[in-house]
Amino acid sequence: MPGRGPANPDTITQDGHSSEWSSEKRAVLLVVGGADEGGGTLDGERTIPFANAIEIGRRPQAQPDMSSCCLRDPRVSARHARVSRTRSGGFEVTDLGSKNGTSVEGHLISGPTKIGDGTLLFVGGHALVVRDLAGSAIFAIREDLDQPFGPAATLSANMAKEIRRLRRLARAGTEILLSGETGVGKEVYAQAVHRASSRPGCFVALNCAAIPTDLVESELFGFVRGAHSQAAASKPGLIEEAEHGTLFLDEIGDKPGPAQAKLLRFLQEHTYVPLGSREARRMDVRVIGATASLAPNAHTHGLRRDLLARFGAEPVVLPPLRERREDVGALTRHFLGQHGGQAAGAVRPLEAGAFLALCLHDWPQNVRELENVIREAMLYSQGQPAIRLEDLPRAVRERVKVDESKQVARRRSPRARPAKAEIEALLERHQGNVAEVARELDRQWAVVRRWILESGLDLEKYRK
């Protein structure tokens, strides 16, 4: 459970227009979540900007030039790890002599380790991601954290920006085209748009790819009695069912040309003619289309160009889960709560190794795959206090070796104090800079300072 560190000048506020929409990149530590909370977080700050460095722990040291991230996790040491800016503009993570170690992308580190944007850190039972984000992106993330648009708030900058578009489009009432890989949640966010629009009618969905070509028109527009050999009675179409509501057309590019032409006419005039009828009907229906195509600028998603133009200036692209790994924690907690059948607010915890495996997996089938994995893991772990690594599919747990998953929650062997001669050599090499000596030894500054004093060494002798 993260806690807010001391205030610092790099905190993004919502008071000033310039800070909200700044394009200047800044370092941000994103708290993905903890294993004990089922992958989620109970409260506290989840987006922590920092300038030069940030210290992570249960009781991180407060310093004027360093931000802090407080994690209320018994597996996290008081001062666990530090992430610093490097001179080249990247990042470096250092374990501060923690009991259970710090892992980078699933591998325990033994000294200062260089990391890049989007790197996954694991401390105790908590997952963290380091990002370089513009002020506008941080603001968009915090907007969704305050009022989630979908079932789980996002920590992804790209996802937060698309959600921000959806919030505004929902109120406008215009048609929308959602694009993204299969399983990213296009229908889920279409439903969110419908709820945010306050339209009084129903949300009606049709998977165009699952309906035979010769039946798509009758499903959409309905038919009158005698329209064909099976039309013993008139039947309303989905457009009529969605009156004053929203019609969601998944895989809209798979609709046959004649049906697309009729849909275009409906979008232009909000009128249509049922099969077998000559009388036009007017309906107040909002249409949201969806396609799995990933190249919105390369082709027309299988849509007629004139129909595509009716869905706004450009599609809303929902990024795949592998590109927003910082959302795995919140989504895991959501699915545990959805399928757990437990009291409100209570979810099944995960063992640290299991949570690490979920965060490391690439999720080729996206959010739908994560939901299926969680649902089955809950069945396999019945009678156990937590979901274990062995309760997950082989493909998910393969990046976490058994010995590494145990090391995540195991006390590290104590390291021997270096000899006086070694300390002298390091002071000579670093010209008396205690911080650099501590960095090379991978120990806390205060510990190294104490060793120097106890060894009777004069720091001024080495400073040049």
VEXZA-194136 format. One record per residue: residue in three letters; x, y, z of N, C-alpha, C in turn. Coordinates in pm, whole numbers, plus 32768, in hexadecimal, padded with zeros to 4 digits. Last residue first. Layout:
BEGIN
ALAXYZXYZXYZ;...
//
This chain:
BEGIN
LYS8FCF86177EEB902C86697E9C8FE386DC7E5C;ARG8FC6854580048F8385A87FB18FE886017F6C;TYR905484AB80B0903A8473802A8FF984D77FCC;LYS90688536819B90E58504815F90D084D680D0;GLU8F6A855D81F38FAD85CD81B2902E85A3816D;LEU8F27846D82748EF2848681EF8F3E84F581A6;ASP8FE9839883228FD1842783168FA484458286;LEU8F88827583D98FB882B2835C8F8F83448355;GLY8F3A81C884A28F99823284C18FD282768447;SER8E74811484838EF880E984558F638153846E;GLU8D9781A184D18DC5813585298E5181038502;LEU8D7C824B83F18D9C828284748DD4821884D1;ILE8D3C818C832D8DB181E3831C8DDD821B83A4;TRP8C50811D838E8CC780C7837E8D46811D8375;ARG8BA881FB837B8BC881C583FE8C45816D83F8;ARG8B99821782668BD1828482B78BFA82518342;VAL8B11812D82268B9C813F81F88BE181AC8249;VAL8A198166829C8A6580F082C68AF780FF82A0;ALA89C48248821489DC825382A48A3081DD82D7;TRP89A181E2810E8A07824981278A2A824D81BB;GLN8977808080E989448103810B89B68162812E;ARG8A177FD47FD489EE7FE0806089BD806E8079;ASP8AAA7F947EEF8A1B7F747EF689ED7F6F7F89;LEU8BA77FE47EC68B967F757F258B067F457F2D;GLU8B7380B67E198BC080457DE88BB27FCB7E43;ARG8AE181617EC68AA4812E7E4A8AEE80B27E18;ALA8B9E819E7F878B2681537FAE8AE381167F34;VAL8C4E82327EE98C7D81B77F288C05815F7F4D;GLU8BA983097EAA8BD882B27E3E8C0C822D7E75;ALA8B8483777FA98B1083487F5C8B3882E97EEE;VAL8C8383C77FF48C458357803B8BCF831F7FEC;ASN8D9684207F558D0584307F428CBE83B67F7E;GLY8EAC840F7F588E68842D7FD48DD284407FC9;GLN8EEE83C37E508F1984447E878EC6846E7F00;HIS8EC182C87DF68E5183277DE98E6E83AC7E2D;ARG8FB182477E2D8F7F82487DA48F1482B37D91;GLU8FC5826B7F45902D82A27EED8FF882AF7E5F;LEU8EE981DC7F988EF0826B7FB58F5782AE7F5C;LEU8F3980DE7F448EC3811C7F088EC281B27F20;ALA901480B07FEA902780B07F588FB180F47F12;GLU8F9B80B580E69000811980C490118124802D;ILE8EFB7FD180D28EBB805380E18F1C80C280BB;GLU8FC47F1080C38F687F2080518F227FA78058;ALA903A7F2A81BD908A7F45814690317F5B80CB;LYS8F6F7ED882688F9B7F63826B8FE87F8681ED;ALA8E817DFD81BD8EF87E17820E8F207EAA8204;PRO8D1A7E0D81C58D9B7E0E817F8E0D7E2F81DE;ARG8C457D29826B8C7B7DB182698D027DAF8221;ALA8B837C4081AC8BF07C5E82088C1D7CF081FA;ARG8A237C35819E8AA27C4881598B0D7C7381BD;PRO892D7B3C81E889767BB6820D89FC7BBD81C7;SER884D7AC980EE88BC7AA9814789077B298169;ARG86FE7B4080F1877F7B3080AF87EB7B128116;ARG85D07A97812D86377AEF816386BC7AD5811A;ARG84E17A848029853E7A40808185AA7AA280AF;ALA84337AC37F5B84047AD37FE484627A908048;VAL84C57A967E76847D7B147E8284547B2D7F11;GLN852279947E7F857B79FC7EAC85357A817EBE;LYS8453790A7E0C846778FA7E9B84C079697ED1;SER847579557D0683F779797D478403796A7DDD;GLU857078E37CD2856379747CD484E4799E7D1C;ASP853977D37CD5859378087D3B8589789F7D45;VAL848877C27BF8845C779D7C7E84B677DA7CE8;LYS848378D97B1884B878597B438491783F7BD4;VAL83AB79717A5083D279757ADD840278EA7B03;ARG83597946795483C379AA796483EF79B879F5;GLU8289788E796A830978607934837A78C57946;ARG818878CB79BB81EE78BF7A238279789F79EE;VAL80F578CF78CD80FD794779208171793F7982;ALA810577D17864813278417811814378C17862;ARG808D7738792C811D772C7914815277A378C6;PRO7F9D77EE79F67FC3779E7981805B779F796B;LEU7FA577E07B617FA2782B7AE37FCA77D07A70;ASP7FD377597C457F4777647C1C7F3977AC7B96;GLU80DD77737C8580B576F87C40802276F87C16;LEU80D978637D15811578617C9080E877E77C42;ARG7F9778857DBA802478627DB3805678657D23;ILE7EBC794D7E6F7ED779137DEB7F6D79007DDD;ALA7E9278F37FCB7EB379507F607EC579057EDD;PRO7E3F782980757E3178B580A17E4B791B8034;GLN7D74772B7FD87DF677657FF57DE477F68022;GLY7C7776E47F8E7CAC76A780087D3576DA802F;GLN7CC1770B7E377C5B76FC7E9F7C9476B07F16;SER7D66772D7D607D9C77517DE47D3477467E54;TYR7CD976EE7C7D7D4876977CA37D7976B17D31;LEU7C2577C87C757BF2773F7C847C6176E27CB7;MET7CD0789C7C4E7C7C789B7CC67C4278107CDF;ALA7D36785F7B577D90785B7BCB7D4078597C4D;GLU7C5B788E7AAF7C8878057AC57CE377FA7B3F;ARG7C4B79A97AC57BD579557AE37C0178C57B01;ILE7D4879F97A6E7D1E7A137AF87CAA79B97B1F;VAL7D3F79A879607DA7797479BA7D7D79867A4B;ASN7C6A7A4278FD7C6079B078FD7CC57971795D;GLU7CD77B45791D7C5C7B1F79627C4E7A87796B;LEU7DB27B36786E7DC87B4B78FD7D4C7B22794C;GLU7D2B7B1C77787D807AAF77A87D987ABC783F;ARG7CB27C1777687C5E7B9F776C7CAD7B2777A0;VAL7D897CC2774B7D3F7CC377CA7CE77C4777D6;ASN7E5E7BFD766E7E347C7876AF7DE17C63772F;GLN7ED87B3175F57E467B3A75E17E087BA97636;PRO7FDF7B5576497FC07B5F75B97F2B7B67759B;TRP806F7BA477497FDE7BA677317FBC7BB7769D;ASP81707B9977B581577BF5774580C37C007720;HIS81BF7B99791681887B58789F81657BC07834;LEU82067C2779FB826C7C0F799682357BD77913;CYS81267C2C7A9F815D7CAB7A7081C17C9979FF;LEU81027B1D7AD8809A7B667A9080D07BE77A54;ALA81EE7AEB7B6A81D77AA77AEA816E7AF07A97;LEU81C17B877C5182317BA77BF8821C7B697B6F;PHE80ED7AF67CBE80D57B7F7C9081457BAC7C31;ALA81747A087CFC81037A067C9E80E87A917C67;GLY82317A5B7DB9825E7A227D3A81F17A207CD1;ALA81897AB17E8F81DD7B117E48820A7ADD7DC0;GLU803B7A337E7F80C47A277EAB811A7A837E56;LEU7F1E7B097E9E7F757AB57E4D7FFB7AA57E93;PRO7DD67B107F3D7E5F7B3F7F277EAA7ADE7ECC;ARG7C8C7B497ED37CEF7AE27EF27D7C7B1B7EDC;VAL7BEC7C697F637C157C187EF17C7D7BB37F20;ALA7AF07D3E7FD57B4D7CD27FF77B6D7C807F7B;GLY7A317DF17F7A7AB37E257FA17B1A7DBB7FC4;ALA79277D267FE679507D9E7F9F79D57DD27FD5;ALA797D7BCB8005793F7C46803779767CBE7FEB;GLN798F7B037ED779B07B257F60796C7BA67F88;GLY798C7A9E7DD579197A827E2979337AA07EBB;GLY7A517ABD7D0F7A737A807D8F79FE7A5C7DE6;HIS7A347B427C257A1C7AB17C217A327A6D7CA9;GLN7A667C4D7C6A79F37C2B7C1579D07B987C1D;GLY7B517C4A7CFE7AD57C757D3D7A5A7C4C7CEF;LEU7BFE7BF17C377BF27BA57CB37B727BCA7CFC;PHE7BE27CBF7B7F7BAF7C3B7B5C7BA57BE07BD7;HIS7C587D977C127BCE7DA07BE07B947D157BC3;ARG7D5B7D3A7C3C7D037D507CAF7C717D557C84;THR7DB17D3C7B307DB07CC07B7E7D517CCC7BF4;LEU7DA07E4C7AF37D497DEE7AAD7D407D697AF7;ALA7E667EB37B9D7DDB7EDD7BAF7D7B7E7D7B6A;GLY7F4F7E287B327F257E217BBE7E937E417BD2;VAL7F627E6E7A237F4B7DE27A487F187DD77AD7;ASP7FAA7F6B79D67F1C7F5479F37EFF7EC67A23;GLU80AF7F6F798E80907FAD7A0E7FFD7F9B7A34;ARG80B67F12788C80C97EAF78F680AB7EE97980;ARG80667F62778680397FA877FF803E7F487876;GLU80B47EBE76BF80E77F4776BA80B97F997731;ARG80297DD776EC80BB7DD076F880FA7E5B76F5;LEU7F227E1D76B07F4A7E15773C7FE17E11774C;PRO7F077F1275A17F087E8975D77F417E887665;PRO7E40804375A37EBF7FFB759A7EB77F6F75D3;LEU7D3E80AA74DB7D57807475607DD7801F755A;VAL7D0381C674267D52814C74277D6F812074B6;VAL7C00824E73837C38824A740A7C7F81C37417;PRO7C3582C2722F7C06826172947C43827C731C;GLU7BEE841571C77C4783A171D07C138343723B;ALA7B0C84B8719D7B8984D6715A7BE98460715A;GLY79D583F5717A7A31845771B37AB384627169;PHE7945833E70E2796E8319716979DA837771A0;ARG791983806FDE78AD83A0703B78D3838270CC;ALA79EC831B6F5279ED83AB6F6E798083D26FD1;LEU799E82166F297A0882306F897A0882C36FB2;LEU78E9823D6E5978B782136EDC791F822E6F48;ASP799382856D8C792E82E56DB678F182C06E3C;ARG7A2F819D6D767A6D821A6DA17A0582806DCF;ARG79B980706E0779B080D16D9A79E881566DCC;LEU7AA37FAE6EC97A2C80036EBC7A2F80536E3B;GLY7B8B7F2C6EF77B227EE06EB57AA37F2F6EA2;HIS7C307FF26F5A7BF87F916FBA7B8E7F376F7B;THR7CA680826E8F7C2680B16EC37BE3804C6F1F;HIS7E0780B26EC47D95808A6E737D1580B26EBC;ALA7EC381386F597EEF80EC6EE57E7C80C46E8A;ASN7E7A81AF70417E9D82086FD37EBF81BE6F52;PRO7E4480DE70F57DD9813A70CF7DFA8195705B;ALA7E987FBC71267ED7801E70CE7E6F8082709E;LEU7E217EF071AC7E847F3E71F67EC57FAA71A1;SER7CD27E7871C57D417EA671727D9E7EFE71C4;ALA7BF37E3172497C717E0072837CE97E2E7232;THR7AF57F2472807B427ED172257BC37EA7726A;ALA79AF7FA972B97A2E7F7672EC7A717F1E7284;GLY78C580BB72E678FF804C729C7983802172D9;ILE77A3812F736B783281237387786480A8733D;VAL76958204733576DB818D730777708198732C;ARG7565826273D075F2828073BD763A81FF7397;VAL742482AA735974828243738575108273736B;ASP72F282EE7321735E8336736573BB82CE73A2;MET725F82AE71E47285827F726872F782D5729F;ARG715E829770F471C482EC713371DE82BC71C1;ARG712081D66FCF710A81ED705E717E82407096;ALA707A81C06E9770F081E26EE570CA81FD6F76;GLU6FDB80C06DEE6FC681316E48704381486E9E;ARG6FE97FDE6D67700780576D1A6FFE80D36D71;SER706F7E9C6DC570187F106DDA70427F816D7D;GLY71257DD26DAF709D7DB76D83703E7E2B6D93;LEU71E27E396EC571D87DE36E4F71467DC76E2F;PRO71AB7F916F2C71B47F016F4771A87EB16EC6;VAL726980AB6EF271F580646EBE72067FCF6EDE;TYR72BF81CC6FB772DE814D6F76725C810D6F48;THR735E82F8703072E882B16FFE731782306FBB;HIS742C83A3706A73EA835C70D97363832270AE;GLU74C4840C6FA2743D84426FB173F184087029;GLN75C4839B6FBA75B384206F80752C845D6FA4;LEU75A182A1702675F48300706F75E3838E703B;PHE7504822F6F5A74CB82436FE0751B82A9702F;ARG75B782286E89753E827A6E7B750082956F03;LEU766B81716EF6769681F96ED8761E82566ECD;LEU75CF808C6EF975F880C56F79762681566F66;LYS75BB805D6DE77542807E6E32756380BD6EB9;ALA76C880256DB3768680956D6F760980BF6DB9;GLN76F07F416E4C77397FBA6E6E76F980356E2E;ALA764E7E8F6DC476297EB36E4D76727F326E78;PRO76DC7E7C6CD076537EB16CD276287EDC6D5E;GLY77E07E0B6D2E77D17E906CF377447EC96CF7;PRO77D47D616E7277D27D666DDF77B67DF26DAC;LYS78B27D926F87782A7D9F6F5078307DA26EB7;ASP79AD7D9B6FE679837D1C6FAC78F47D216F76;GLY79D27E8B70657A097E7E6FDF79E27DFD6F9A;ILE79767E647165791B7EA57107794E7E9A7077;GLU79AF7DD8725579E37DAC71D2798B7DE37161;ASP78807E3872F779077E0372FE792F7DC97277;LEU77BC7F36732E77D47EDA72BE78667EAF72C1;PHE76CE7FA0740E775D7F8273FF776F7F177395;LEU75F2809F74397604802373EE769A800E73D8;THR754C8137754875C9812874FC75CD809F74B8;GLY741281E37555748681A7759674FE81A2753A;HIS732E822874D373598281754073D2824A758C;GLU731780D7746D72DA815D746872FD81AC74E6;ALA73727FD8744C73CD80387489739680C77485;GLU72AF7F5473C172C37F30744E73197F957496;GLU72D97FC372C5725E7FE6730E726B7FC473A2;ILE73CA7F48728A73C27FDA728E7347800672DD;LEU738C7E3C727F73D87E6D72F273D67F0572FC;GLY72357E25720572C67E1271FF730A7E4C727A;PRO71027D6D723971517DE9724271E67DCA723B;LYS704A7CB1715470AB7CAB71C170FB7D2C71C3;SER6F0B7C2870EF6F707C9370EE6FCD7C857166;ALA6EEC7ACE70956EC17B4570E16F317BAC70D9;ALA6F5C7A226FE66ECE7A0E70046E957A847052;ALA704F7A186F3070177A8B6F766F817A7B6F8B;GLN70C4795B6E9670BD793D6F24707979AD6F75;SER70C479C76D947077794D6DAC7066792D6E40;HIS70A37B2D6DC970E47AB76D9070967A3C6DBF;ALA6FE27BE56E10705C7C186DCF70AA7BA76D8F;GLY6F027B9B6E9C6F047B7B6E0E6F7F7BAB6DC5;ARG6F137CA36F836ED67C246F606ED57C116EC8;VAL704F7D4F6F7B6FBE7D4B6F896F8B7CC26F5E;PHE717D7D5B703E71337D406FC4709E7D3F6FE3;GLY72B77DF970AB72397DB370BD71F37D997038;PHE73AE7E6D709D733C7EBE707572B57E7A708C;LEU74667DAB7109746F7E39712573EB7E83710F;GLU740F7CB370AE742C7CC6713C742C7D5A715F;SER73FD7CDE6F9B73817CC66FE573967CD6707B;GLU75117D046F6374B07D6F6F4A74307D5A6F9A;VAL75837C086FAA75AC7C836FEE75447CF16FDD;LEU754B7B2A6F1874F37B476F8975137BCB6FCE;ASP76067AF76E59757F7B106E29751C7B306E9B;THR76F07AC86EF576E37B416EA476537B5F6E7D;PRO76BF7A54704476C97A3B6FB376AA7AB86F62;ILE776F7AE2715176ED7AD6711077017ABA707B;ALA78647B1671BC78267A9871E5779F7A8171A2;ALA78B27C0E716B78FE7B9E713678BB7B197155;CYS78127CBC71FF77F77CAD7170783E7C347134;ASN77817CA5732078027C7E72E777EC7C5F7255;LEU76CD7DA273BC76C97D3F735077587D247322;ALA761D7E2574D7769A7E00749476827D977429;VAL75867F377571756F7EBF752275EC7EA274D2;PHE75177FD9768575927FBE763D757F7F3875F7;CYS73DF8095768074348022769F74B880267653;GLY73A181F576D973858174769B73EB810A76C1;PRO73F682E77744739782967791737D820C7758;ARG7547834E775F74D883307705747982CF774B;SER7629839D77E775A683AE78297531839977CA;SER772C8378779E76D983CC7747765183EB7783;ALA779C82C2784977C2834E785A776B83AC7807;ARG773281D377E4770D8200786B77298295787D;HIS77AE81D076E5771D81D376F076F082057779;VAL78BA81BB7731788D823176E777F6823F76F2;ALA78B180BD77A178D3812F77F678A881B277B4;GLN787B802476C07817802B772A783080A17787;ALA796F804B764378F5807B7600788480857665;TYR7A127FC776F57A1A805976F179A8809676A0;VAL79BE7EC076C079B97EF5774979BB7F8D7747;GLU79FC7EA375B3796F7EA675DC79607EDF7669;LYS7B187EAA75C67AD07F0E75777A3D7F16759F;GLY7BE57E19764B7B747E5176957B257EB97649;VAL7CA77D8675D17CD37DFB761E7C617E3D766C;GLY7C5D7CAC75307C6C7C9675BF7C967D0F7610;THR7D0B7CF7740B7CA37CA7744A7CC27C9574DE;GLU7D927E4874017D9B7DB773F37D247D717436;GLY7CD57F6373857D2F7F2173E27D2C7E8B73CF;SER7BF1807573757C4F801B73337CAC7FDE739B;LEU7AB080FC73577B1680C973B07B6E80677364;LEU7A0D821272E57A49819572B87AB981717318;ILE78D782B573277962829B734F798E82177310;GLU77EF83C772F57818833D72DF78AE832E72FC;THR77A184B0740577C4848D737C77E983F97372;GLY7771850E7504770884C074C3772784977435;ALA7809859E75BA77E685DD753A7779859174EF;ARG784084FC768F77E1856A76A477B285A77622;ALA78F884537615787D841B7650781584887661;LEU79CD84F475D5797884C3756978F5848C759E;ARG7A3A851576D47A038588768E79A8855E761B;ARG7A87841077167A33845D777279EF84D07729;LEU7B3183CD76417AAF838C764C7A5283D876AA;ARG7C138468767B7BC6848376017B3A8449760D;ARG7C6083E877647C3D8476776A7BEC849E76EE;ILE7CA582F376FD7C3082FC77557C02838D7760;GLU7D8E833A76787D1C830C76297C9B8312767D;LYS7E2D837F77567E1183E476F07D9883BB769B;ALA7E3B828A77DD7DFA82FC781F7DD6836977B9;MET7ED081F0772B7E4481CB77477DFA82437783;ASN7FC5827777387F7E826B76B87EEB824A76CE;ALA8004825C784F7FF482E078117FA482D8778F;SER7F6E818479347FB2818F78B47F9882187876;LEU7ED981507A097F5581977A257FA581AE79A6;THR7D7081537A227DEC813879DA7E6081897A11;ALA7C7980AB7AE97CC281257AC47D4781027A81;ALA7B8B7FCD7A6A7C037FDD7ABC7C4F80587A8B;PRO7AAC7FED79C77A9F7F9C7A417B177FA87A9E;GLY7ACD814A795F7AB180BC79497AA8807179CB;PHE7AF9823A79E07A97823679737A6D81A77956;PRO7B27829C7B307B4082397AC67AD082377A5E;GLN7B8783AB7BB37B03837E7B847B17831C7B11;ASP7C9383A97C047C2E83E97C577BA283B97C34;LEU7D1183267B327D1C82EE7BB87CB083287C14;ASP7CDD83D67A617C9A83557A607CA5830F7AE7;GLU7D7D84AD7AB57CEE84C37A9C7CA3843E7A9F;ARG7E77843B7AB57E39845D7B357DA484797B27;ILE7E9E8425799F7E9C83AE79F37E5483CB7A76;ALA7E9D853379547E3684D9791D7E2C845A7971;PHE7F81858E79DE7EFE85C479FF7E8F856979CE;ILE804585017958803184E979E77FA8851B7A11;ALA802C8576785C801184E7786C7FF884C578FE;SER8077867D788C7FEF8662785C7FCA85CF786D;GLY8185865F78D08125868A79358097866D790C;ALA820E8531784381F185BF783E818985E178A9;LEU82E7843A78D48264846678A5825A84FE78A3;ASP8397831E78F083AE83A978CE832D83DE7890;ARG836C822979F5834B82637974837E82F27969;VAL837E80F87A9B83BA817C7A8B839E81AE79FF;VAL82A5803C7B6582D580577ADE830A80E67AD9;LEU828D7F387C59829A7FC67C3882CC7FD27BA9;ALA81F57E587D3882287E707CB282247F067C97;HIS82337DBC7E7581FE7E2B7E2582447E357D9D;GLY82967D1A7F3682267CE67EE881EB7D4F7E8D;GLY83DA7D797F16837E7D347F7183117CF27F20;VAL83D87E0B7DDF840F7E187E6683AC7DDA7EC7;PHE841E7E167C9483D27DC97CF6841A7DD17D7B;LEU83F47ED77B6C843D7EBC7BE783E37E6E7C45;LEU83FD7EEA7A1283B17EB87A85840F7E9B7AF8;THR842C8005794084647F917985840F7F6C79FF;GLY83E280EA78B98387807A78B783B97FFE78FD;ASP852481507858849881767865843F80FA785A;GLY8628808178EE85EF80DE788E855E80FE78AB;ILE8741806579D086BE803C799E868B80A6793E;LYS886B7FEC7A65882C804C7A0A87A9801179D5;THR88AC7FAE7BB588847F737B35883D7FDB7ADF;PRO89897F747CBE89437FD97C6D89297FA57BE0;GLY89637E117D1689A77E927D1989587EF77CCA;SER88C87D387CF7892D7D317D60897A7DB37D6D;ILE876F7CE57CBB87E97D317C9D88487D297D14;LEU86A97BDD7C4286DF7C247CB587607C697C8F;HIS85C87BF77B3A864D7BCA7B6086807C1F7BD5;GLY84D67C647AE384D57BDC7B17855C7BA77B45;GLU85127D6A7A9984DD7D0E7A3484EA7C7C7A61;VAL85CB7D717BB385B47DBE7B38858D7D5C7ACC;SER859A7D607D1385A87D1E7C9085857D7F7C20;THR86397D707E4985F17DBC7DE286067D767D5D;GLY86257CD37F92865C7CF17F0F86007D407EB4;ASN85DD7CA7809585A77C4D802F85D47C6E7FA2;LYS86657D68812D86627CDC8159863C7C7E80E8;SER873E7E5B808986BD7E2880B886C57D9480DE;GLY880C7F06803F88247EA280A587A57E6680DD;LEU878C7FA27F7A87CA7FE27FEE87E17F7F8060;ASP87BF7F7C7E2187877F417E9B87D47F787F13;THR878C80697D2987EC80317D8887A07FF77DFE;VAL876480BC7BD48727808E7C508791804B7CA6;GLU876481C97AF487B481627B368770813D7BB9;PHE8708824C79B186F182337A3E875181C87A70;GLY8770835178CC872982D678ED871582C87983;GLY880C842B78A4877C843E789B872B83C178B7;SER8917841878D288EC84067847885584187835;ARG892C842679E28956849B7994892884937903;THR87FD839A7A70888A83947A4888AC840E79F4;ARG872983A97B8A874583D57B0187DB83C57AE6;SER86E1828A7C578721830B7C3E872883287BA9;VAL863D81DF7D52864481F37CC18678827F7CA9;ARG868281017E5B8683818B7E2A868C818A7D92;ALA85F080337F5F863480497EDF862E80DC7EBA;HIS85B4802D807F85C17FB6802B86157FCE7FAD;ARG85A2806B81BA85DD80B081468604804280E5;ALA85077F9D823084F0802982528526808481E3;SER84A27EA2813A84F77ED781A484D97F6B81BC;VAL837F7DE7810183D27E5880D784227E8B814E;ARG82D77D33816E834A7CFC812683AA7D6880F6;PRO82057DC981D682667D90823382E17D5381EF;ASP81B37EFB814F81BE7E6E812A82287E308186;ARG816B80128100814C7FCD817D81407F378161;LEU824F80DF806E81FF8067805581E8801F80D9;CYS8290821F8002827E81CF807A821F815B805D;CYS837882C37F528303826C7F3B82FA820E7FB2;SER83FD840D7F2783F3838D7F6D837283477F4B;SER850184E17E9A847684BC7EB4847384357EFB;MET860A85B27EFC85E1852B7ED8854E85147EFB;ASP866E86967F68868386817ED8865985F77EA9;PRO862D8689807B85FC86F98028860586DE7F93;GLN85BC854A80ED862985A380CC85F686108070;ALA855C844581B6852F84C3817E85A7851E8169;GLN857982EF817485B6836481B1858983E28169;PRO845C8218819784C88254814784F982D58186;ARG83E8812E8222840481AF825F847781F18212;ARG83C4806D8161835A808081C4836A8105820C;GLY842F80F0801B843A80A0809483C280B280EF;ILE84F581A57F398482814D7F4B849680FB7FC9;GLU854E82E67EC5856C82767F1D84EC822A7F3A;ILE85B3837E7D9C8542835C7DF2856882E17E42;ALA865884957CF98655840E7D3185D683FC7D84;ASN862A85837C6786AC85407C6186A684B07C90;ALA84FF859A7C59856085E27C0785E085937BF8;PHE83C784E87C37844185097C7F84A485497C1F;PRO826B84997C6E82D684D57C1E835184EC7C74;ILE81AB83937CA1820683E57CF28275841B7C98;THR807A830F7CB280D083517C4F812983B27C9A;ARG7FF482B67D8C802182517D2E8074828B7CBD;GLU7FC582EF7EE67FED83257E64802282B87E0A;GLY7EB782417F927F3C827B7F837F5882A87EF5;ASP7E2080F87FAB7E1A818A7FA47EA881BD7F8F;LEU7E347FEF7F4E7DC480187FA17DB480AF7FA2;THR7E707F5D7E0D7E9D7FAF7E7D7E237FDD7ECB;GLY7E8E7E117D7C7E657E9D7D7F7EA47EE97DF0;GLY7ED97D0C7D9A7F0D7D547D277EEA7DE77D26;GLY7E697CC27E887E367C847E0E7E657CCC7D92;GLU7EF77D347F517E787D757F2C7E3E7D3B7EAC;ASP7FDF7CA17F567F817C8F7FC47EF97CCE7FA7;ALA806A7D017E7580347C797E747FCA7C667EE0;GLY80227E517E0A80637DF07E60801E7D6A7E5E;GLY806A7F367CF480187EF77D5B80667E907DAA;VAL80EB80007C5F808F7FA37C1D80337F617C83;VAL813F813B7C79812B80CC7CD580C080707C9A;LEU822E81DD7BBC81A381B17BBD819781367C15;LEU82F582F17BC482EC82687BF6825882457C02;VAL837083BD7AC482FE839C7B198308830A7B43;ALA842684CE7A3E842684467A7183B184317AD1;ARG83A18592793183DA858579B683CE84F579E5;LYS83998661780E839B85DC784A83D785E278D6;GLU82C2876877B78346874277EB833D86BB7832;SER81D087BF7779820387537722828C87247751;SER80CB88107859815888197837818287A277E2;TRP7FCC882378B57FDE88037828806E881077FA;GLU7FD9885879C67F8387ED79957FAD87C17909;SER807D893379DA80AD88B57A10805B884179DD;SER7FDF89F9795B806189D77923809289507957;HIS7EFD8A1579FD7EEE89DE79757F7489AF7940;GLY7F0A89B17B547F348A097AE87F2B89C87A61;ASP7EA288EB7BF97E7E89767C117E9B89D07B9A;GLN7EE087E87C077E7688087BA87E4D889B7BB6;THR803E878F7C117FC187BD7C4D7F5D87DA7BDF;ILE814186B37C3980E586EB7BD7806687147C1F;THR826A86F27CE681E486BA7CEC818B86FF7C86;ASP835E87637CF2833E871E7C7682B486E17C77;PRO839487CF7DEA836D882A7D7F834787E67CFE;ASN82F086FD7EDE8367872C7E99833C877C7E20;ALA828786718014826D86C77FA182F186F17F62;PRO82D5851E806482D685AD808082C485FE8003;GLY81F4841F7FDF8272844F8017826A84E38032;ARG80D9835F8028810E83D57FE5818E8402802B;GLY80E781F9801280CA8274805B810E82E88016;PRO805880CB7F9780B4813A7F8D808881B07FE2;MET80557F8980008000800080008058807B8000;
//
